[in-house]
Amino acid sequence: MMNDMSLVEGLAQDNIKKARKRLAESVRRGETPRVEDLAAARGLKVAERENSILSDAWLPLGATLIIGGFLLNRNVSCMTLGLFLIGVVVLGRWWKDQALKGVYYTREFDRTHVFPGESVSLMVSGHNEKRLPLTWLQFQDRIDGPVIISSEFHPPIETIENSSFFTTFAMRGFEQQNREYNLRFFKRGFYYLGPVTYRSGDIFTLFTIEQEYDPADVLVVYPHIWSLEELGLPPKEPFGDLRIHRSLFTDPIRTLGIRDYHPTDRFRDVHWKATARRGQLQTKIFDPSTGMTAVVFLNIATEEKYWMGHEPELLERLVAVAASIANFGAEQGWGVGLYANGSVPRSDQPIRVKPGRSPQQLVNVLEALAAISGFATGPINRLLHRYSPRLPWSATLVVVTAVLTPELLVTLQNLKESGRRIALISLAEDPPPQILDNMIVYHIPASVSAFQSEQVAHSGTTAALQSVSMAQLEKTKDEKVETREWRREIGNWRRETRD
Protein backbone atom coordinates (compact mmCIF):
# COMPACT_ATOMS: atom_id res chain seq x y z
CA MET A 1 0.00 0.00 0.00
CA MET A 2 1.43 3.35 -1.00
CA ASN A 3 1.77 6.07 1.63
CA ASP A 4 -0.51 8.39 -0.29
CA MET A 5 -3.18 5.73 -0.56
CA SER A 6 -6.09 6.16 1.86
CA LEU A 7 -7.75 2.94 2.87
CA VAL A 8 -10.94 4.57 4.08
CA GLU A 9 -11.93 6.58 1.01
CA GLY A 10 -13.30 4.33 -1.69
CA LEU A 11 -14.27 5.31 -5.19
CA ALA A 12 -17.96 5.72 -4.33
CA GLN A 13 -17.22 8.07 -1.47
CA ASP A 14 -14.86 10.12 -3.64
CA ASN A 15 -17.56 10.48 -6.30
CA ILE A 16 -20.05 11.71 -3.68
CA LYS A 17 -17.58 14.30 -2.39
CA LYS A 18 -16.78 15.48 -5.92
CA ALA A 19 -20.48 15.78 -6.74
CA ARG A 20 -21.07 17.84 -3.58
CA LYS A 21 -18.20 20.16 -4.47
CA ARG A 22 -19.59 20.65 -7.99
CA LEU A 23 -23.00 21.44 -6.52
CA ALA A 24 -21.56 24.01 -4.12
CA GLU A 25 -19.56 25.62 -6.93
CA SER A 26 -22.63 25.77 -9.17
CA VAL A 27 -24.63 27.48 -6.44
CA ARG A 28 -21.86 30.01 -5.75
CA ARG A 29 -21.72 30.88 -9.46
CA GLY A 30 -25.51 31.25 -9.58
CA GLU A 31 -25.94 28.33 -11.97
CA THR A 32 -28.60 25.63 -11.79
CA PRO A 33 -27.07 22.40 -10.43
CA ARG A 34 -27.11 19.42 -12.73
CA VAL A 35 -29.57 16.62 -11.97
CA GLU A 36 -26.71 14.10 -12.23
CA ASP A 37 -24.81 15.87 -9.44
CA LEU A 38 -27.90 16.05 -7.23
CA ALA A 39 -28.37 12.30 -7.64
CA ALA A 40 -24.70 11.48 -7.13
CA ALA A 41 -24.51 13.66 -4.01
CA ARG A 42 -26.67 11.22 -2.09
CA GLY A 43 -25.05 8.10 -3.47
CA LEU A 44 -25.51 5.73 -6.36
CA LYS A 45 -29.09 4.59 -6.90
CA VAL A 46 -28.89 0.84 -7.26
CA ALA A 47 -32.54 -0.33 -7.12
CA GLU A 48 -36.17 0.77 -7.00
CA ARG A 49 -39.23 -1.26 -6.03
CA GLU A 50 -42.94 -0.53 -5.67
CA ASN A 51 -45.55 -2.41 -3.65
CA SER A 52 -49.29 -2.12 -3.10
CA ILE A 53 -51.88 -3.87 -0.97
CA LEU A 54 -54.47 -3.10 -3.67
CA SER A 55 -54.95 -5.18 -6.78
CA ASP A 56 -55.22 -3.78 -10.29
CA ALA A 57 -58.97 -4.46 -10.18
CA TRP A 58 -59.74 -1.50 -7.91
CA LEU A 59 -59.94 1.07 -10.70
CA PRO A 60 -62.23 -1.09 -12.88
CA LEU A 61 -64.27 -1.85 -9.77
CA GLY A 62 -64.68 1.86 -9.03
CA ALA A 63 -65.68 2.55 -12.63
CA THR A 64 -68.16 -0.35 -12.50
CA LEU A 65 -69.77 1.04 -9.35
CA ILE A 66 -70.16 4.47 -10.93
CA ILE A 67 -71.67 3.08 -14.11
CA GLY A 68 -73.84 0.62 -12.18
CA GLY A 69 -75.07 3.33 -9.82
CA PHE A 70 -75.92 5.55 -12.78
CA LEU A 71 -77.84 2.76 -14.47
CA LEU A 72 -79.65 1.80 -11.26
CA ASN A 73 -81.72 4.95 -11.15
CA ARG A 74 -78.66 7.04 -10.30
CA ASN A 75 -77.90 5.33 -7.01
CA VAL A 76 -75.94 8.00 -5.13
CA SER A 77 -74.39 5.61 -2.60
CA CYS A 78 -73.06 3.28 -5.27
CA MET A 79 -71.71 6.16 -7.38
CA THR A 80 -70.13 7.81 -4.32
CA LEU A 81 -68.39 4.58 -3.36
CA GLY A 82 -67.04 4.21 -6.89
CA LEU A 83 -65.77 7.78 -6.94
CA PHE A 84 -64.19 7.28 -3.51
CA LEU A 85 -62.33 4.15 -4.65
CA ILE A 86 -61.05 5.86 -7.78
CA GLY A 87 -60.03 8.97 -5.81
CA VAL A 88 -58.15 6.93 -3.20
CA VAL A 89 -56.29 4.97 -5.87
CA VAL A 90 -55.39 8.03 -7.95
CA LEU A 91 -54.37 10.15 -4.96
CA GLY A 92 -52.46 7.27 -3.38
CA ARG A 93 -50.49 6.55 -6.52
CA TRP A 94 -49.67 10.22 -7.06
CA TRP A 95 -48.56 10.61 -3.44
CA LYS A 96 -46.45 7.49 -3.74
CA ASP A 97 -44.75 8.79 -6.89
CA GLN A 98 -43.91 12.08 -5.16
CA ALA A 99 -42.93 10.61 -1.77
CA LEU A 100 -39.19 10.11 -2.29
CA LYS A 101 -38.57 13.14 -4.49
CA GLY A 102 -36.37 15.63 -2.66
CA VAL A 103 -35.65 13.11 0.11
CA TYR A 104 -32.12 12.23 1.14
CA TYR A 105 -30.31 10.63 4.04
CA THR A 106 -26.98 11.56 5.59
CA ARG A 107 -24.64 10.20 8.25
CA GLU A 108 -22.32 12.10 10.57
CA PHE A 109 -19.75 10.50 12.90
CA ASP A 110 -17.97 11.99 15.87
CA ARG A 111 -14.95 9.95 14.70
CA THR A 112 -14.26 7.28 12.12
CA HIS A 113 -11.22 5.55 13.69
CA VAL A 114 -11.42 3.80 17.06
CA PHE A 115 -9.81 1.01 19.05
CA PRO A 116 -11.60 -2.21 20.05
CA GLY A 117 -14.12 -1.56 22.82
CA GLU A 118 -14.61 2.11 21.92
CA SER A 119 -17.84 3.63 20.63
CA VAL A 120 -18.73 5.78 17.66
CA SER A 121 -21.58 8.28 17.82
CA LEU A 122 -23.59 8.18 14.59
CA MET A 123 -26.05 10.95 13.75
CA VAL A 124 -28.41 10.09 10.88
CA SER A 125 -30.54 12.78 9.29
CA GLY A 126 -33.60 12.56 7.09
CA HIS A 127 -34.30 15.51 4.79
CA ASN A 128 -37.57 16.27 3.02
CA GLU A 129 -36.84 19.06 0.54
CA LYS A 130 -40.36 19.54 -0.89
CA ARG A 131 -43.72 20.92 0.22
CA LEU A 132 -45.48 17.56 0.35
CA PRO A 133 -45.48 16.14 3.91
CA LEU A 134 -44.73 12.48 4.54
CA THR A 135 -46.83 10.58 7.06
CA TRP A 136 -44.10 7.97 7.24
CA LEU A 137 -40.56 7.79 5.93
CA GLN A 138 -38.23 4.93 6.78
CA PHE A 139 -34.52 4.47 6.16
CA GLN A 140 -32.92 1.04 6.42
CA ASP A 141 -29.15 1.33 6.86
CA ARG A 142 -26.79 -1.61 6.82
CA ILE A 143 -23.47 -2.21 8.53
CA ASP A 144 -20.99 -4.91 7.70
CA GLY A 145 -19.57 -6.77 10.69
CA PRO A 146 -20.25 -7.47 14.38
CA VAL A 147 -21.31 -4.40 16.34
CA ILE A 148 -23.50 -3.37 19.27
CA ILE A 149 -26.10 -0.79 18.18
CA SER A 150 -27.98 1.29 20.75
CA SER A 151 -29.99 4.51 20.95
CA GLU A 152 -32.29 6.32 23.32
CA PHE A 153 -35.25 4.70 21.56
CA HIS A 154 -33.97 1.12 21.47
CA PRO A 155 -32.05 -1.15 23.87
CA PRO A 156 -28.59 -2.34 22.77
CA ILE A 157 -28.65 -4.95 20.02
CA GLU A 158 -25.57 -7.08 19.40
CA THR A 159 -25.13 -8.34 15.87
CA ILE A 160 -22.86 -11.12 14.68
CA GLU A 161 -22.46 -10.44 10.98
CA ASN A 162 -24.18 -8.07 8.57
CA SER A 163 -27.07 -6.21 10.18
CA SER A 164 -29.55 -3.43 9.55
CA PHE A 165 -31.04 -0.69 11.68
CA PHE A 166 -34.21 1.18 10.84
CA THR A 167 -34.97 4.88 11.32
CA THR A 168 -38.56 6.07 10.84
CA PHE A 169 -39.79 9.66 10.63
CA ALA A 170 -43.03 11.57 10.03
CA MET A 171 -41.99 14.78 8.30
CA ARG A 172 -43.56 18.03 7.24
CA GLY A 173 -42.54 19.79 4.06
CA PHE A 174 -38.99 21.20 4.02
CA GLU A 175 -38.10 19.57 7.32
CA GLN A 176 -35.04 17.79 8.64
CA GLN A 177 -35.05 15.33 11.53
CA ASN A 178 -32.12 13.67 13.27
CA ARG A 179 -31.63 10.45 15.17
CA GLU A 180 -28.52 9.43 17.11
CA TYR A 181 -27.10 5.93 17.46
CA ASN A 182 -24.17 4.54 19.37
CA LEU A 183 -22.01 1.92 17.64
CA ARG A 184 -19.59 -0.12 19.70
CA PHE A 185 -16.99 -2.38 18.11
CA PHE A 186 -14.96 -5.16 19.67
CA LYS A 187 -13.06 -6.56 16.69
CA ARG A 188 -10.38 -5.05 14.50
CA GLY A 189 -11.34 -4.38 10.93
CA PHE A 190 -13.05 -2.20 8.35
CA TYR A 191 -16.79 -1.73 8.85
CA TYR A 192 -18.67 -0.66 5.73
CA LEU A 193 -21.99 1.17 6.02
CA GLY A 194 -24.54 0.97 3.23
CA PRO A 195 -26.44 0.58 1.06
CA VAL A 196 -29.42 2.56 2.42
CA THR A 197 -33.02 1.76 1.51
CA TYR A 198 -35.52 4.65 1.40
CA ARG A 199 -39.17 3.65 2.02
CA SER A 200 -42.29 5.78 1.95
CA GLY A 201 -45.74 5.85 0.47
CA ASP A 202 -49.11 7.53 0.33
CA ILE A 203 -51.13 8.93 3.19
CA PHE A 204 -53.39 5.86 3.19
CA THR A 205 -50.41 3.44 3.37
CA LEU A 206 -51.86 1.58 0.39
CA PHE A 207 -48.88 2.11 -1.91
CA THR A 208 -45.20 1.99 -0.99
CA ILE A 209 -42.05 2.79 -2.89
CA GLU A 210 -38.48 1.75 -2.11
CA GLN A 211 -35.27 3.17 -3.49
CA GLU A 212 -31.84 1.83 -2.64
CA TYR A 213 -28.78 4.06 -2.61
CA ASP A 214 -25.18 3.24 -1.88
CA PRO A 215 -23.50 6.15 -0.05
CA ALA A 216 -20.25 4.57 1.14
CA ASP A 217 -18.87 5.19 4.61
CA VAL A 218 -16.17 3.19 6.35
CA LEU A 219 -15.36 2.93 10.04
CA VAL A 220 -11.90 1.68 10.96
CA VAL A 221 -11.22 -0.25 14.16
CA TYR A 222 -7.52 -0.39 14.94
CA PRO A 223 -5.85 -3.51 16.35
CA HIS A 224 -5.01 -3.90 20.03
CA ILE A 225 -1.80 -2.24 21.15
CA TRP A 226 0.26 -3.56 24.07
CA SER A 227 3.36 -2.33 25.79
CA LEU A 228 6.55 -4.30 25.11
CA GLU A 229 6.69 -5.40 28.77
CA GLU A 230 3.24 -7.00 28.47
CA LEU A 231 4.45 -8.88 25.38
CA GLY A 232 7.51 -10.14 27.21
CA LEU A 233 9.93 -7.99 25.20
CA PRO A 234 12.63 -5.77 26.73
CA PRO A 235 11.28 -2.19 26.99
CA LYS A 236 14.70 -0.62 26.34
CA GLU A 237 16.52 -1.22 23.07
CA PRO A 238 14.53 -4.35 22.15
CA PHE A 239 16.40 -4.58 18.86
CA GLY A 240 19.85 -3.89 20.24
CA ASP A 241 21.93 -0.71 20.01
CA LEU A 242 20.31 1.04 17.06
CA ARG A 243 22.52 4.09 16.93
CA ILE A 244 24.29 4.69 13.67
CA HIS A 245 27.92 5.28 14.59
CA ARG A 246 28.80 6.85 11.25
CA SER A 247 26.13 8.71 9.37
CA LEU A 248 26.35 10.41 6.01
CA PHE A 249 23.69 12.94 7.08
CA THR A 250 23.15 14.61 10.44
CA ASP A 251 19.97 15.82 12.04
CA PRO A 252 20.27 19.12 13.96
CA ILE A 253 17.22 18.40 16.11
CA ARG A 254 19.09 16.44 18.78
CA THR A 255 22.61 17.39 19.92
CA LEU A 256 24.60 14.60 21.57
CA GLY A 257 27.58 16.74 22.74
CA ILE A 258 30.53 18.82 21.57
CA ARG A 259 34.12 18.23 20.46
CA ASP A 260 37.09 20.22 19.17
CA TYR A 261 36.65 21.83 15.79
CA HIS A 262 38.12 20.08 12.73
CA PRO A 263 38.85 21.86 9.44
CA THR A 264 36.42 19.53 7.62
CA ASP A 265 33.50 20.51 9.90
CA ARG A 266 30.77 22.77 8.61
CA PHE A 267 30.99 26.31 9.97
CA ARG A 268 27.27 26.34 10.86
CA ASP A 269 27.81 23.40 13.24
CA VAL A 270 30.11 25.45 15.50
CA HIS A 271 28.84 25.69 19.09
CA TRP A 272 29.58 29.37 19.81
CA LYS A 273 28.70 29.38 23.52
CA ALA A 274 30.99 26.41 24.20
CA THR A 275 33.68 28.07 22.06
CA ALA A 276 33.48 31.21 24.19
CA ARG A 277 33.77 29.19 27.40
CA ARG A 278 36.72 27.05 26.29
CA GLY A 279 38.58 29.62 24.27
CA GLN A 280 38.78 27.45 21.15
CA LEU A 281 36.36 26.39 18.45
CA GLN A 282 33.92 23.62 19.44
CA THR A 283 31.67 21.65 17.07
CA LYS A 284 28.28 20.11 17.84
CA ILE A 285 27.94 16.31 17.75
CA PHE A 286 24.53 15.22 16.50
CA ASP A 287 22.86 12.01 17.64
CA PRO A 288 22.62 9.73 14.58
CA SER A 289 19.93 7.64 16.28
CA THR A 290 17.36 10.09 14.89
CA GLY A 291 17.81 8.27 11.58
CA MET A 292 16.60 4.94 12.98
CA THR A 293 14.05 3.12 10.85
CA ALA A 294 12.12 -0.02 11.83
CA VAL A 295 10.18 -1.86 9.13
CA VAL A 296 7.77 -4.58 10.20
CA PHE A 297 7.35 -7.56 7.88
CA LEU A 298 4.17 -9.31 9.00
CA ASN A 299 3.47 -12.89 7.96
CA ILE A 300 -0.31 -13.30 8.21
CA ALA A 301 -0.14 -17.00 7.39
CA THR A 302 -0.82 -19.22 10.41
CA GLU A 303 -0.20 -22.50 8.56
CA GLU A 304 2.97 -23.72 6.88
CA LYS A 305 1.07 -23.75 3.59
CA TYR A 306 -0.27 -20.22 3.43
CA TRP A 307 -3.25 -21.21 1.24
CA MET A 308 -4.62 -23.72 3.79
CA GLY A 309 -6.68 -21.19 5.80
CA HIS A 310 -5.87 -19.42 9.02
CA GLU A 311 -6.44 -19.50 12.77
CA PRO A 312 -8.34 -16.31 13.70
CA GLU A 313 -7.05 -15.93 17.27
CA LEU A 314 -3.43 -16.43 16.23
CA LEU A 315 -3.85 -13.94 13.39
CA GLU A 316 -5.17 -11.32 15.83
CA ARG A 317 -2.15 -11.86 18.07
CA LEU A 318 0.19 -11.41 15.10
CA VAL A 319 -1.49 -8.15 14.10
CA ALA A 320 -1.45 -6.88 17.70
CA VAL A 321 2.29 -7.55 18.00
CA ALA A 322 2.99 -5.75 14.73
CA ALA A 323 0.89 -2.77 15.86
CA SER A 324 2.64 -2.66 19.24
CA ILE A 325 6.08 -2.60 17.60
CA ALA A 326 5.02 0.18 15.22
CA ASN A 327 3.63 2.16 18.14
CA PHE A 328 6.85 1.70 20.11
CA GLY A 329 8.90 2.90 17.14
CA ALA A 330 6.70 5.97 16.69
CA GLU A 331 7.11 6.78 20.38
CA GLN A 332 10.88 6.67 19.98
CA GLY A 333 10.77 9.01 17.00
CA TRP A 334 11.81 6.29 14.55
CA GLY A 335 10.69 5.97 11.00
CA VAL A 336 8.24 3.06 10.84
CA GLY A 337 6.88 1.06 7.95
CA LEU A 338 4.87 -2.08 7.29
CA TYR A 339 4.80 -4.84 4.69
CA ALA A 340 2.40 -7.76 4.91
CA ASN A 341 1.62 -10.66 2.60
CA GLY A 342 -2.04 -9.71 2.35
CA SER A 343 -4.20 -7.31 0.33
CA VAL A 344 -6.40 -4.31 1.00
CA PRO A 345 -10.10 -5.22 1.41
CA ARG A 346 -12.18 -5.08 -1.77
CA SER A 347 -9.11 -4.52 -3.92
CA ASP A 348 -5.94 -6.22 -5.11
CA GLN A 349 -3.64 -3.54 -3.67
CA PRO A 350 -0.88 -4.97 -1.46
CA ILE A 351 -0.60 -3.96 2.17
CA ARG A 352 2.48 -1.79 1.99
CA VAL A 353 3.30 1.33 4.02
CA LYS A 354 6.68 2.78 3.16
CA PRO A 355 8.73 3.85 6.19
CA GLY A 356 8.38 7.46 7.27
CA ARG A 357 8.29 9.81 10.26
CA SER A 358 5.31 12.03 9.48
CA PRO A 359 2.68 12.58 12.20
CA GLN A 360 0.26 10.58 10.04
CA GLN A 361 2.62 7.61 9.70
CA LEU A 362 1.34 5.64 12.69
CA VAL A 363 -2.21 6.19 11.45
CA ASN A 364 -1.24 4.76 8.07
CA VAL A 365 0.32 1.68 9.66
CA LEU A 366 -2.62 1.05 12.00
CA GLU A 367 -5.11 1.46 9.14
CA ALA A 368 -3.17 -1.07 7.10
CA LEU A 369 -3.15 -3.51 10.03
CA ALA A 370 -6.88 -2.99 10.54
CA ALA A 371 -7.42 -3.96 6.89
CA ILE A 372 -5.69 -7.33 7.16
CA SER A 373 -7.85 -10.37 6.52
CA GLY A 374 -6.96 -14.03 6.79
CA PHE A 375 -6.14 -14.36 3.09
CA ALA A 376 -2.39 -14.52 2.44
CA THR A 377 -1.23 -13.60 -1.06
CA GLY A 378 2.10 -15.43 -0.88
CA PRO A 379 4.94 -16.57 1.38
CA ILE A 380 6.64 -13.99 3.56
CA ASN A 381 10.12 -14.87 2.28
CA ARG A 382 9.04 -13.76 -1.20
CA LEU A 383 7.95 -10.43 0.28
CA LEU A 384 11.35 -10.01 1.98
CA HIS A 385 13.18 -10.77 -1.27
CA ARG A 386 11.10 -8.23 -3.17
CA TYR A 387 11.09 -5.22 -0.83
CA SER A 388 14.17 -5.45 1.39
CA PRO A 389 16.51 -4.12 -1.37
CA ARG A 390 14.34 -0.98 -1.61
CA LEU A 391 14.66 -0.10 2.08
CA PRO A 392 17.38 2.04 3.71
CA TRP A 393 20.45 -0.01 4.52
CA SER A 394 20.37 1.17 8.12
CA ALA A 395 16.76 0.02 8.63
CA THR A 396 15.99 -2.80 11.04
CA LEU A 397 13.77 -5.46 9.49
CA VAL A 398 11.44 -6.83 12.17
CA VAL A 399 9.85 -10.07 10.98
CA VAL A 400 6.68 -11.08 12.89
CA THR A 401 5.52 -14.60 12.12
CA ALA A 402 3.84 -17.63 13.63
CA VAL A 403 5.27 -20.03 11.07
CA LEU A 404 9.01 -20.67 10.59
CA THR A 405 9.48 -22.43 7.28
CA PRO A 406 12.91 -23.55 6.01
CA GLU A 407 12.62 -21.03 3.18
CA LEU A 408 12.04 -18.18 5.65
CA LEU A 409 14.98 -19.23 7.82
CA VAL A 410 17.30 -19.33 4.79
CA THR A 411 16.08 -15.89 3.68
CA LEU A 412 16.69 -14.37 7.11
CA GLN A 413 20.15 -15.91 7.28
CA ASN A 414 21.06 -14.56 3.85
CA LEU A 415 19.85 -11.07 4.76
CA LYS A 416 21.84 -11.15 7.98
CA GLU A 417 25.00 -12.30 6.20
CA SER A 418 24.60 -9.49 3.66
CA GLY A 419 24.79 -6.94 6.46
CA ARG A 420 21.11 -6.35 7.15
CA ARG A 421 19.91 -5.74 10.71
CA ILE A 422 17.33 -8.47 11.36
CA ALA A 423 15.00 -9.07 14.31
CA LEU A 424 12.73 -12.11 14.38
CA ILE A 425 9.62 -12.28 16.58
CA SER A 426 8.04 -15.71 16.58
CA LEU A 427 4.56 -16.52 17.88
CA ALA A 428 4.85 -20.21 17.10
CA GLU A 429 4.17 -22.78 19.80
CA ASP A 430 7.82 -23.84 19.93
CA PRO A 431 10.79 -21.45 20.29
CA PRO A 432 12.81 -20.70 17.13
CA PRO A 433 15.75 -23.02 16.32
CA GLN A 434 19.21 -22.30 17.71
CA ILE A 435 20.72 -21.76 14.26
CA LEU A 436 19.59 -18.12 14.48
CA ASP A 437 21.98 -17.23 17.30
CA ASN A 438 23.63 -14.47 15.26
CA MET A 439 20.45 -12.35 15.06
CA ILE A 440 17.98 -10.91 17.53
CA VAL A 441 15.26 -13.49 18.16
CA TYR A 442 12.23 -13.34 20.47
CA HIS A 443 9.57 -15.91 21.21
CA ILE A 444 6.14 -14.68 22.35
CA PRO A 445 4.01 -17.64 23.48
CA ALA A 446 0.25 -17.51 23.82
CA SER A 447 0.63 -17.49 27.60
CA VAL A 448 2.08 -13.96 27.92
CA SER A 449 0.07 -11.53 30.05
CA ALA A 450 -1.00 -9.39 27.08
CA PHE A 451 -2.90 -12.22 25.43
CA GLN A 452 -4.46 -13.40 28.69
CA SER A 453 -5.68 -9.99 29.83
CA GLU A 454 -9.20 -8.79 29.06
CA GLN A 455 -8.44 -5.12 29.70
CA VAL A 456 -8.43 -2.58 26.90
CA ALA A 457 -5.02 -2.88 25.32
CA HIS A 458 -4.42 0.80 24.70
CA SER A 459 -5.56 2.02 28.12
CA GLY A 460 -2.14 3.58 28.78
CA THR A 461 -2.43 6.27 26.14
CA THR A 462 0.96 7.29 24.82
CA ALA A 463 2.15 10.34 22.95
CA ALA A 464 2.12 8.37 19.70
CA LEU A 465 -1.50 7.32 20.16
CA GLN A 466 -2.44 10.86 21.10
CA SER A 467 -1.00 11.96 17.77
CA VAL A 468 -3.20 9.34 16.10
CA SER A 469 -6.27 10.73 17.83
CA MET A 470 -5.38 14.32 17.00
CA ALA A 471 -4.70 13.50 13.35
CA GLN A 472 -8.03 11.72 13.00
CA LEU A 473 -9.83 14.46 14.92
CA GLU A 474 -8.55 17.09 12.51
CA LYS A 475 -9.53 14.92 9.57
CA THR A 476 -13.03 14.40 10.98
CA LYS A 477 -13.41 18.13 11.62
CA ASP A 478 -12.45 18.92 8.02
CA GLU A 479 -14.99 16.42 6.70
CA LYS A 480 -17.72 17.85 8.94
CA VAL A 481 -16.97 21.41 7.82
CA GLU A 482 -17.05 20.32 4.18
CA THR A 483 -20.40 18.56 4.68
CA ARG A 484 -21.93 21.54 6.49
CA GLU A 485 -20.79 23.94 3.74
CA TRP A 486 -22.28 21.69 1.06
CA ARG A 487 -25.59 21.44 2.90
CA ARG A 488 -25.73 25.19 3.54
CA GLU A 489 -25.07 26.00 -0.13
CA ILE A 490 -27.68 23.52 -1.38
CA GLY A 491 -30.20 24.66 1.23
CA ASN A 492 -29.78 28.28 0.13
CA TRP A 493 -30.22 27.30 -3.51
CA ARG A 494 -33.37 25.31 -2.74
CA ARG A 495 -34.89 28.17 -0.74
CA GLU A 496 -34.13 30.63 -3.53
CA THR A 497 -35.65 28.24 -6.06
CA ARG A 498 -38.74 27.74 -3.89
CA ASP A 499 -39.23 31.46 -3.40
C-alpha angles and dihedrals in degrees: 000000000000119000092240092052115102114209095199101054111074127186094264093053091048091053091051092051092048091049091051091050091050090050093051091048092049091052093048090052091048093244127138110256117242118253089231091059092047089053094044092048091070096041138269114314105228105169145006129196135178129202136182136183089210124083125228089255094076096084094048088045091053091048090048091053092051093048092042092049090050092050093045094069091290096298102204096199093052093046092046091052091050092049090047092053092048092046093050092049095046095044092044093051093047091049090048092051091051097041100091098035110114092010122126139162129219138186129211125187129197086217137352101205122062142153124246111287095025125115134232121211110222121195114193120192131197117204127196106190099182139071096250111096121223119222089199134010122174131189121196111199124187132210126195115225142019113316141148111238121196139161140167089266099048136039117244114287119198116208128196104200133350112354142172134219124199128219118190127191139177105212138188122215115292093008134139125202129186135206126188127215133183118221119194122190129196102176132066116247150080115299115201120204120206175039100138123208118211115206130183141130148173128319091258093052089231096120127039133187129198128196124183122210130181110216102168122222126165129200117199122210111195122219123259116278122209133184116253090245091058089052092051094250124130109264093214121062095340090177097044129256102340099181116123105230094197119030129181091210129038130210115219093203096087122037115201097188144294138277139177116295118261123200090240092057120106113255092228090061092064113121100222098187092052089045090055092049096047099036094233135075115282126192128210119245112215123211107245091199088087086078094061115133126188118192118191118213106196121198105203093185113107095183129061088242102054094207094059096087130261144262107243098208093048091048090053090052091051092051092046092053092049091049092048092052092048090049091050091050092050090051090054092051093249126146107253132195140169137215122178133175092238138084137243113265115268092008142067094238113128121240100252129146113179114223117267145145103226118131088248094053097092089048090054092050094047091048090052091050091048089055095056116117129184094265113105117201096202146329118307093233089063089054091051092050092050103045108024093079089057095056127089111275091233093055120114112230109215110195115199114191143147094202124062108195123182089246091055093048091051091048093051092048092051092049091049093049090050090060101264120144105238131186120182122200112188125194094181120127092248125051117257118271120271093244088086095067093122094064136054108271130179131182118206110189124198090253097070116120094249093062094043096049121093095198122112105277098219097046091121096068112208132199090258093054090046088057088052091053093046093048092051092043091056090047092050091048091052091050092049092050091049091050093048092050091050092049093046092051093047092044091053091049092050093049091049090048092048093049 
